[in-house]
Amino acid sequence: MNIQILKSFFLWCSIINIALLLLSTLICIYAPDWLYSMHGNWFSLSSETLNIIMYSYLGLFKIFIYIFNIAPLIALSIIK
């Protein structure tokens, strides 16, 4: 496996994960009632608790994208 294949792999992982993060963010912004009604049927959560959980999820997902996708992509770009 050469550096170019790894660089391409991390690039596509970053693109896919950023698209998923964007989709999740848009759902949280534009469909909070639908999100609450869906999760409210499964768990007994208040709307405020669900907002905290979703905000934490989005922040953690963003950090994971930085650490596991973008940082290796930058490192591979530097050593190439």
N, C-alpha and C positions, 0 to 999 in steps of 0.2 A: 504494500500500500504506500503510495507516494504522497507527498505533501499536497499536490494539486487535488487529488481525490478527497483527502481529508478536508481541505479548504472548501471544496464544493459541497461536501456533506454538511459541514457546519453552517454554510451559507443557506442551504435549503432548510435545515432544521430551524434556523433563525427566522426565515421567512414564514414557515408554517406556524411556528409558535407565536410570532408577533401577530399573524392573522387571527389565530385563536384568541389571543389576548384582546385584540380589537373587537372581535365578535362578542366576547364575554362582556367587555366594557359597554358596548352598544346595547346589549340586552339589559344590563344593569341600569343604564341611563334611560332608555326609552320604553322598557317593559317591566318596571318594578312591580306593578300589580300582578301581572301574569307570573312573574318569578315568585312572588310571595304566595299566590294562590296554589302554584304547583308544589312548592316546598311546604306550605302550610298543611296540605293534605297528608304529607308523609310524616312531618315532625310538628311538635307543638312549639313553634317559635313565634315570638312577637316580631313585628315589622322592624323594630329597632335592632333586635338581635340579629335578624337576617341581614340587615344593612351592614352591621359590624363584621359579620362573617364574610360577606361578599367583598367588602373593602379589604379585609385581611387577605382573602384569596387572591384578589387582583394584585395586591402589593407583593405577596410571596411569589406568585407566578412571574411577575416582572423581574424580581431578583433572581429567580432560577434561570430565566432566559438570559440575563446578563452573565451569570456565572457559568452556566453550562453550554451556552451557544455562542454568545458574542465574544466573551473573553478568549475562548480557544480559537475562534476565527481571527481575532486580532493577533494573537500569539503566532499563529501559523503564517499570517501575512507578514509579521516582523521577521521571522526566521527564513522566509523564502527569499 
